[in-house]
Amino acid sequence: MVNSGLRESANGVGFVCPTRQALRLALSEAGVPQSEVQVFFLYKARPRRAYDRVAANAVWVPLLLRQVEESPARVLLALGNTVVQALVGGETTVRASRGVPLSFGGRPLDVSYHPLAVWRRPNLRPRLVADIRAAYQRLAVAGAG
């Protein structure tokens, strides 16, 4: 299940914007079917102008936490610093958290770069692909256990 964005709603097709295209490409390269992925976005509405990140987080982080807590997902993959910080807390970064055993709500939590960062800096794509693949393999192990 993938939450729709403005372009997706207008076109009736998922993964249209560059961020979603980068995610789709990484999923494909990692061998993970899109149907196996549930995506939650931290910010549920796109700001039209500059916004107060602290105020936005105060509104959206509790909703994100509730959605993730209610999700049946057995393995979590947090993409981007803001989501990692929302789930783990503090000033944690993707760079410092990749490959570190983390958990949220008793479930394994993997960390990687946000697809928009990958779109802007293609040299990060192999890392995102590797992280998606590792999370998917962890899911297979969790399903077997």
CNS distance restraints for C-alpha pairs under 8 A (distance, minus, plus):
assign (resid   1 and name CA) (resid  35 and name CA) 6.84 0.50 0.50
assign (resid   1 and name CA) (resid  37 and name CA) 6.53 0.50 0.50
assign (resid   1 and name CA) (resid  38 and name CA) 4.83 0.50 0.50
assign (resid   1 and name CA) (resid  39 and name CA) 6.73 0.50 0.50
assign (resid   2 and name CA) (resid  14 and name CA) 7.41 0.50 0.50
assign (resid   2 and name CA) (resid  37 and name CA) 7.57 0.50 0.50
assign (resid   2 and name CA) (resid  38 and name CA) 5.71 0.50 0.50
assign (resid   2 and name CA) (resid  39 and name CA) 5.16 0.50 0.50
assign (resid   2 and name CA) (resid  40 and name CA) 7.44 0.50 0.50
assign (resid   3 and name CA) (resid  39 and name CA) 6.44 0.50 0.50
assign (resid   3 and name CA) (resid  40 and name CA) 6.70 0.50 0.50
assign (resid   3 and name CA) (resid  41 and name CA) 7.56 0.50 0.50
assign (resid   4 and name CA) (resid   8 and name CA) 5.41 0.50 0.50
assign (resid   4 and name CA) (resid   9 and name CA) 5.88 0.50 0.50
assign (resid   4 and name CA) (resid  14 and name CA) 6.76 0.50 0.50
assign (resid   5 and name CA) (resid   9 and name CA) 6.06 0.50 0.50
assign (resid   6 and name CA) (resid  10 and name CA) 6.25 0.50 0.50
assign (resid   7 and name CA) (resid  11 and name CA) 6.05 0.50 0.50
assign (resid   7 and name CA) (resid  16 and name CA) 6.46 0.50 0.50
assign (resid   7 and name CA) (resid  17 and name CA) 6.82 0.50 0.50
assign (resid   8 and name CA) (resid  12 and name CA) 5.40 0.50 0.50
assign (resid   8 and name CA) (resid  13 and name CA) 5.15 0.50 0.50
assign (resid   8 and name CA) (resid  14 and name CA) 5.18 0.50 0.50
assign (resid   8 and name CA) (resid  15 and name CA) 6.84 0.50 0.50
assign (resid   8 and name CA) (resid  16 and name CA) 6.05 0.50 0.50
assign (resid   8 and name CA) (resid  17 and name CA) 7.90 0.50 0.50
assign (resid   9 and name CA) (resid  13 and name CA) 7.23 0.50 0.50
assign (resid  14 and name CA) (resid  20 and name CA) 7.83 0.50 0.50
assign (resid  15 and name CA) (resid  19 and name CA) 7.73 0.50 0.50
assign (resid  15 and name CA) (resid  20 and name CA) 4.26 0.50 0.50
assign (resid  15 and name CA) (resid  21 and name CA) 5.41 0.50 0.50
assign (resid  15 and name CA) (resid  23 and name CA) 7.80 0.50 0.50
assign (resid  15 and name CA) (resid  24 and name CA) 6.67 0.50 0.50
assign (resid  16 and name CA) (resid  20 and name CA) 5.97 0.50 0.50
assign (resid  16 and name CA) (resid  21 and name CA) 6.01 0.50 0.50
assign (resid  17 and name CA) (resid  21 and name CA) 6.07 0.50 0.50
assign (resid  18 and name CA) (resid  22 and name CA) 6.05 0.50 0.50
assign (resid  18 and name CA) (resid 116 and name CA) 7.01 0.50 0.50
assign (resid  18 and name CA) (resid 119 and name CA) 6.71 0.50 0.50
assign (resid  19 and name CA) (resid  23 and name CA) 6.35 0.50 0.50
assign (resid  19 and name CA) (resid 115 and name CA) 5.16 0.50 0.50
assign (resid  19 and name CA) (resid 116 and name CA) 4.63 0.50 0.50
assign (resid  19 and name CA) (resid 119 and name CA) 6.57 0.50 0.50
assign (resid  20 and name CA) (resid  24 and name CA) 6.00 0.50 0.50
assign (resid  20 and name CA) (resid 115 and name CA) 7.08 0.50 0.50
assign (resid  21 and name CA) (resid  25 and name CA) 6.12 0.50 0.50
assign (resid  22 and name CA) (resid  26 and name CA) 6.17 0.50 0.50
assign (resid  22 and name CA) (resid 115 and name CA) 5.45 0.50 0.50
assign (resid  22 and name CA) (resid 116 and name CA) 7.13 0.50 0.50
assign (resid  22 and name CA) (resid 118 and name CA) 6.81 0.50 0.50
assign (resid  22 and name CA) (resid 119 and name CA) 5.78 0.50 0.50
assign (resid  23 and name CA) (resid  27 and name CA) 6.06 0.50 0.50
assign (resid  23 and name CA) (resid 115 and name CA) 5.48 0.50 0.50
assign (resid  24 and name CA) (resid  28 and name CA) 6.14 0.50 0.50
assign (resid  24 and name CA) (resid  34 and name CA) 7.38 0.50 0.50
assign (resid  25 and name CA) (resid  29 and name CA) 6.15 0.50 0.50
assign (resid  26 and name CA) (resid  30 and name CA) 6.04 0.50 0.50
assign (resid  26 and name CA) (resid 125 and name CA) 6.93 0.50 0.50
assign (resid  26 and name CA) (resid 128 and name CA) 6.69 0.50 0.50
assign (resid  26 and name CA) (resid 129 and name CA) 5.07 0.50 0.50
assign (resid  26 and name CA) (resid 132 and name CA) 7.63 0.50 0.50
assign (resid  27 and name CA) (resid  31 and name CA) 6.14 0.50 0.50
assign (resid  27 and name CA) (resid  32 and name CA) 5.09 0.50 0.50
assign (resid  27 and name CA) (resid  33 and name CA) 6.83 0.50 0.50
assign (resid  27 and name CA) (resid  34 and name CA) 6.97 0.50 0.50
assign (resid  27 and name CA) (resid 129 and name CA) 6.85 0.50 0.50
assign (resid  27 and name CA) (resid 132 and name CA) 6.92 0.50 0.50
assign (resid  28 and name CA) (resid  32 and name CA) 5.93 0.50 0.50
assign (resid  28 and name CA) (resid  33 and name CA) 6.96 0.50 0.50
assign (resid  29 and name CA) (resid 129 and name CA) 6.45 0.50 0.50
assign (resid  30 and name CA) (resid 129 and name CA) 5.31 0.50 0.50
assign (resid  30 and name CA) (resid 130 and name CA) 6.91 0.50 0.50
assign (resid  30 and name CA) (resid 132 and name CA) 6.34 0.50 0.50
assign (resid  30 and name CA) (resid 133 and name CA) 5.06 0.50 0.50
assign (resid  31 and name CA) (resid 133 and name CA) 7.28 0.50 0.50
assign (resid  32 and name CA) (resid  36 and name CA) 7.02 0.50 0.50
assign (resid  32 and name CA) (resid 132 and name CA) 7.88 0.50 0.50
assign (resid  32 and name CA) (resid 133 and name CA) 7.34 0.50 0.50
assign (resid  32 and name CA) (resid 136 and name CA) 7.10 0.50 0.50
assign (resid  33 and name CA) (resid  37 and name CA) 7.33 0.50 0.50
assign (resid  38 and name CA) (resid  73 and name CA) 7.89 0.50 0.50
assign (resid  40 and name CA) (resid  64 and name CA) 7.07 0.50 0.50
assign (resid  40 and name CA) (resid  67 and name CA) 7.52 0.50 0.50
assign (resid  40 and name CA) (resid  68 and name CA) 7.69 0.50 0.50
assign (resid  41 and name CA) (resid  64 and name CA) 7.30 0.50 0.50
assign (resid  42 and name CA) (resid  60 and name CA) 6.19 0.50 0.50
assign (resid  42 and name CA) (resid  61 and name CA) 6.49 0.50 0.50
assign (resid  42 and name CA) (resid  64 and name CA) 5.81 0.50 0.50
assign (resid  42 and name CA) (resid  83 and name CA) 6.60 0.50 0.50
assign (resid  43 and name CA) (resid  56 and name CA) 7.63 0.50 0.50
assign (resid  43 and name CA) (resid  57 and name CA) 7.94 0.50 0.50
assign (resid  43 and name CA) (resid  60 and name CA) 5.91 0.50 0.50
assign (resid  44 and name CA) (resid  60 and name CA) 7.06 0.50 0.50
assign (resid  47 and name CA) (resid  51 and name CA) 6.57 0.50 0.50
assign (resid  51 and name CA) (resid  56 and name CA) 7.46 0.50 0.50
assign (resid  52 and name CA) (resid  56 and name CA) 6.12 0.50 0.50
assign (resid  53 and name CA) (resid  57 and name CA) 5.97 0.50 0.50
assign (resid  54 and name CA) (resid  58 and name CA) 6.23 0.50 0.50
assign (resid  55 and name CA) (resid  59 and name CA) 6.54 0.50 0.50
assign (resid  56 and name CA) (resid  60 and name CA) 6.10 0.50 0.50
assign (resid  57 and name CA) (resid  61 and name CA) 5.21 0.50 0.50
assign (resid  58 and name CA) (resid  62 and name CA) 7.20 0.50 0.50
assign (resid  59 and name CA) (resid  63 and name CA) 7.50 0.50 0.50
assign (resid  60 and name CA) (resid  64 and name CA) 6.26 0.50 0.50
assign (resid  61 and name CA) (resid  65 and name CA) 6.11 0.50 0.50
assign (resid  61 and name CA) (resid  86 and name CA) 6.32 0.50 0.50
assign (resid  62 and name CA) (resid  66 and name CA) 6.20 0.50 0.50
assign (resid  63 and name CA) (resid  67 and name CA) 6.16 0.50 0.50
assign (resid  64 and name CA) (resid  68 and name CA) 6.16 0.50 0.50
assign (resid  65 and name CA) (resid  69 and name CA) 6.02 0.50 0.50
assign (resid  65 and name CA) (resid  86 and name CA) 7.76 0.50 0.50
assign (resid  65 and name CA) (resid  87 and name CA) 7.16 0.50 0.50
assign (resid  66 and name CA) (resid  70 and name CA) 6.10 0.50 0.50
assign (resid  67 and name CA) (resid  71 and name CA) 6.07 0.50 0.50
assign (resid  69 and name CA) (resid 105 and name CA) 6.72 0.50 0.50
assign (resid  74 and name CA) (resid 107 and name CA) 6.05 0.50 0.50
assign (resid  74 and name CA) (resid 108 and name CA) 7.45 0.50 0.50
assign (resid  74 and name CA) (resid 139 and name CA) 6.63 0.50 0.50
assign (resid  74 and name CA) (resid 142 and name CA) 7.16 0.50 0.50
assign (resid  75 and name CA) (resid 107 and name CA) 5.87 0.50 0.50
assign (resid  75 and name CA) (resid 108 and name CA) 5.28 0.50 0.50
assign (resid  75 and name CA) (resid 109 and name CA) 6.27 0.50 0.50
assign (resid  75 and name CA) (resid 110 and name CA) 7.84 0.50 0.50
assign (resid  75 and name CA) (resid 135 and name CA) 6.75 0.50 0.50
assign (resid  75 and name CA) (resid 136 and name CA) 7.88 0.50 0.50
assign (resid  75 and name CA) (resid 138 and name CA) 7.11 0.50 0.50
assign (resid  75 and name CA) (resid 139 and name CA) 5.75 0.50 0.50
assign (resid  75 and name CA) (resid 142 and name CA) 7.98 0.50 0.50
assign (resid  76 and name CA) (resid 104 and name CA) 7.95 0.50 0.50
assign (resid  76 and name CA) (resid 107 and name CA) 7.02 0.50 0.50
assign (resid  76 and name CA) (resid 108 and name CA) 6.15 0.50 0.50
assign (resid  76 and name CA) (resid 109 and name CA) 4.68 0.50 0.50
assign (resid  76 and name CA) (resid 110 and name CA) 6.09 0.50 0.50
assign (resid  76 and name CA) (resid 135 and name CA) 7.41 0.50 0.50
assign (resid  77 and name CA) (resid 109 and name CA) 5.63 0.50 0.50
assign (resid  77 and name CA) (resid 110 and name CA) 4.61 0.50 0.50
assign (resid  77 and name CA) (resid 111 and name CA) 5.48 0.50 0.50
assign (resid  77 and name CA) (resid 112 and name CA) 7.18 0.50 0.50
assign (resid  77 and name CA) (resid 132 and name CA) 7.50 0.50 0.50
assign (resid  77 and name CA) (resid 135 and name CA) 6.76 0.50 0.50
assign (resid  78 and name CA) (resid  83 and name CA) 5.94 0.50 0.50
assign (resid  78 and name CA) (resid  84 and name CA) 5.64 0.50 0.50
assign (resid  78 and name CA) (resid  87 and name CA) 7.97 0.50 0.50
assign (resid  78 and name CA) (resid 109 and name CA) 7.02 0.50 0.50
assign (resid  78 and name CA) (resid 110 and name CA) 6.22 0.50 0.50
assign (resid  78 and name CA) (resid 111 and name CA) 4.84 0.50 0.50
assign (resid  78 and name CA) (resid 112 and name CA) 6.34 0.50 0.50
assign (resid  79 and name CA) (resid  83 and name CA) 6.32 0.50 0.50
assign (resid  79 and name CA) (resid  84 and name CA) 6.94 0.50 0.50
assign (resid  79 and name CA) (resid  94 and name CA) 7.90 0.50 0.50
assign (resid  79 and name CA) (resid 111 and name CA) 6.04 0.50 0.50
assign (resid  79 and name CA) (resid 112 and name CA) 5.02 0.50 0.50
assign (resid  79 and name CA) (resid 113 and name CA) 5.17 0.50 0.50
assign (resid  79 and name CA) (resid 114 and name CA) 4.49 0.50 0.50
assign (resid  79 and name CA) (resid 115 and name CA) 7.36 0.50 0.50
assign (resid  80 and name CA) (resid  84 and name CA) 6.26 0.50 0.50
assign (resid  80 and name CA) (resid  93 and name CA) 7.87 0.50 0.50
assign (resid  80 and name CA) (resid  94 and name CA) 6.25 0.50 0.50
assign (resid  80 and name CA) (resid 111 and name CA) 7.68 0.50 0.50
assign (resid  80 and name CA) (resid 112 and name CA) 6.38 0.50 0.50
assign (resid  80 and name CA) (resid 113 and name CA) 4.94 0.50 0.50
assign (resid  80 and name CA) (resid 114 and name CA) 4.26 0.50 0.50
assign (resid  81 and name CA) (resid  85 and name CA) 5.99 0.50 0.50
assign (resid  81 and name CA) (resid  92 and name CA) 7.04 0.50 0.50
assign (resid  81 and name CA) (resid  93 and name CA) 5.11 0.50 0.50
assign (resid  81 and name CA) (resid  94 and name CA) 5.50 0.50 0.50
assign (resid  81 and name CA) (resid 113 and name CA) 7.72 0.50 0.50
assign (resid  81 and name CA) (resid 114 and name CA) 7.85 0.50 0.50
assign (resid  82 and name CA) (resid  86 and name CA) 6.18 0.50 0.50
assign (resid  83 and name CA) (resid  87 and name CA) 6.19 0.50 0.50
assign (resid  84 and name CA) (resid  88 and name CA) 5.71 0.50 0.50
assign (resid  84 and name CA) (resid  89 and name CA) 7.31 0.50 0.50
assign (resid  84 and name CA) (resid  92 and name CA) 6.75 0.50 0.50
assign (resid  84 and name CA) (resid  93 and name CA) 6.95 0.50 0.50
assign (resid  84 and name CA) (resid  94 and name CA) 7.05 0.50 0.50
assign (resid  84 and name CA) (resid 111 and name CA) 7.01 0.50 0.50
assign (resid  85 and name CA) (resid  89 and name CA) 4.55 0.50 0.50
assign (resid  85 and name CA) (resid  90 and name CA) 5.80 0.50 0.50
assign (resid  85 and name CA) (resid  91 and name CA) 6.05 0.50 0.50
assign (resid  85 and name CA) (resid  92 and name CA) 5.60 0.50 0.50
assign (resid  85 and name CA) (resid  93 and name CA) 7.27 0.50 0.50
assign (resid  87 and name CA) (resid 104 and name CA) 6.74 0.50 0.50
assign (resid  88 and name CA) (resid  92 and name CA) 7.31 0.50 0.50
assign (resid  88 and name CA) (resid 104 and name CA) 7.33 0.50 0.50
assign (resid  92 and name CA) (resid  96 and name CA) 6.87 0.50 0.50
assign (resid  92 and name CA) (resid  97 and name CA) 6.97 0.50 0.50
assign (resid  93 and name CA) (resid  97 and name CA) 6.08 0.50 0.50
assign (resid  94 and name CA) (resid  98 and name CA) 5.80 0.50 0.50
assign (resid  94 and name CA) (resid 111 and name CA) 6.18 0.50 0.50
assign (resid  94 and name CA) (resid 112 and name CA) 5.83 0.50 0.50
assign (resid  94 and name CA) (resid 113 and name CA) 6.32 0.50 0.50
assign (resid  95 and name CA) (resid 112 and name CA) 8.00 0.50 0.50
assign (resid  96 and name CA) (resid 100 and name CA) 8.00 0.50 0.50
assign (resid  97 and name CA) (resid 111 and name CA) 6.24 0.50 0.50
assign (resid  98 and name CA) (resid 110 and name CA) 7.01 0.50 0.50
assign (resid  98 and name CA) (resid 111 and name CA) 5.20 0.50 0.50
assign (resid  98 and name CA) (resid 112 and name CA) 6.06 0.50 0.50
assign (resid  98 and name CA) (resid 131 and name CA) 7.86 0.50 0.50
assign (resid  99 and name CA) (resid 110 and name CA) 7.15 0.50 0.50
assign (resid  99 and name CA) (resid 111 and name CA) 7.34 0.50 0.50
assign (resid 100 and name CA) (resid 110 and name CA) 7.72 0.50 0.50
assign (resid 101 and name CA) (resid 108 and name CA) 7.43 0.50 0.50
assign (resid 101 and name CA) (resid 109 and name CA) 7.28 0.50 0.50
assign (resid 101 and name CA) (resid 110 and name CA) 7.37 0.50 0.50
assign (resid 102 and name CA) (resid 108 and name CA) 6.08 0.50 0.50
assign (resid 102 and name CA) (resid 109 and name CA) 5.09 0.50 0.50
assign (resid 102 and name CA) (resid 110 and name CA) 6.69 0.50 0.50
assign (resid 103 and name CA) (resid 107 and name CA) 5.26 0.50 0.50
assign (resid 103 and name CA) (resid 108 and name CA) 4.47 0.50 0.50
assign (resid 103 and name CA) (resid 109 and name CA) 4.58 0.50 0.50
assign (resid 103 and name CA) (resid 110 and name CA) 7.91 0.50 0.50
assign (resid 104 and name CA) (resid 108 and name CA) 6.60 0.50 0.50
assign (resid 104 and name CA) (resid 109 and name CA) 6.11 0.50 0.50
assign (resid 110 and name CA) (resid 131 and name CA) 7.24 0.50 0.50
assign (resid 110 and name CA) (resid 135 and name CA) 6.27 0.50 0.50
assign (resid 111 and name CA) (resid 131 and name CA) 7.14 0.50 0.50
assign (resid 112 and name CA) (resid 127 and name CA) 7.40 0.50 0.50
assign (resid 112 and name CA) (resid 128 and name CA) 5.73 0.50 0.50
assign (resid 112 and name CA) (resid 131 and name CA) 6.09 0.50 0.50
assign (resid 112 and name CA) (resid 132 and name CA) 7.93 0.50 0.50
assign (resid 113 and name CA) (resid 117 and name CA) 6.56 0.50 0.50
assign (resid 113 and name CA) (resid 118 and name CA) 6.82 0.50 0.50
assign (resid 113 and name CA) (resid 124 and name CA) 7.40 0.50 0.50
assign (resid 113 and name CA) (resid 127 and name CA) 7.73 0.50 0.50
assign (resid 113 and name CA) (resid 128 and name CA) 5.98 0.50 0.50
assign (resid 114 and name CA) (resid 118 and name CA) 6.51 0.50 0.50
assign (resid 115 and name CA) (resid 119 and name CA) 6.04 0.50 0.50
assign (resid 115 and name CA) (resid 128 and name CA) 7.92 0.50 0.50
assign (resid 116 and name CA) (resid 120 and name CA) 6.22 0.50 0.50
assign (resid 117 and name CA) (resid 121 and name CA) 5.86 0.50 0.50
assign (resid 117 and name CA) (resid 124 and name CA) 7.67 0.50 0.50
assign (resid 118 and name CA) (resid 122 and name CA) 5.17 0.50 0.50
assign (resid 118 and name CA) (resid 123 and name CA) 7.26 0.50 0.50
assign (resid 118 and name CA) (resid 124 and name CA) 5.28 0.50 0.50
assign (resid 118 and name CA) (resid 125 and name CA) 5.46 0.50 0.50
assign (resid 118 and name CA) (resid 128 and name CA) 7.69 0.50 0.50
assign (resid 119 and name CA) (resid 125 and name CA) 7.98 0.50 0.50
assign (resid 121 and name CA) (resid 125 and name CA) 7.80 0.50 0.50
assign (resid 124 and name CA) (resid 128 and name CA) 6.49 0.50 0.50
assign (resid 125 and name CA) (resid 129 and name CA) 6.08 0.50 0.50
assign (resid 126 and name CA) (resid 130 and name CA) 6.06 0.50 0.50
assign (resid 127 and name CA) (resid 131 and name CA) 6.09 0.50 0.50
assign (resid 128 and name CA) (resid 132 and name CA) 6.10 0.50 0.50
assign (resid 129 and name CA) (resid 133 and name CA) 6.08 0.50 0.50
assign (resid 130 and name CA) (resid 134 and name CA) 6.09 0.50 0.50
assign (resid 131 and name CA) (resid 135 and name CA) 6.16 0.50 0.50
assign (resid 132 and name CA) (resid 136 and name CA) 6.11 0.50 0.50
assign (resid 133 and name CA) (resid 137 and name CA) 6.12 0.50 0.50
assign (resid 134 and name CA) (resid 138 and name CA) 6.14 0.50 0.50
assign (resid 135 and name CA) (resid 139 and name CA) 6.24 0.50 0.50
assign (resid 136 and name CA) (resid 140 and name CA) 6.42 0.50 0.50
assign (resid 137 and name CA) (resid 141 and name CA) 6.36 0.50 0.50
assign (resid 138 and name CA) (resid 142 and name CA) 6.07 0.50 0.50
assign (resid 139 and name CA) (resid 143 and name CA) 6.07 0.50 0.50
assign (resid 140 and name CA) (resid 144 and name CA) 6.27 0.50 0.50
assign (resid 141 and name CA) (resid 145 and name CA) 6.27 0.50 0.50
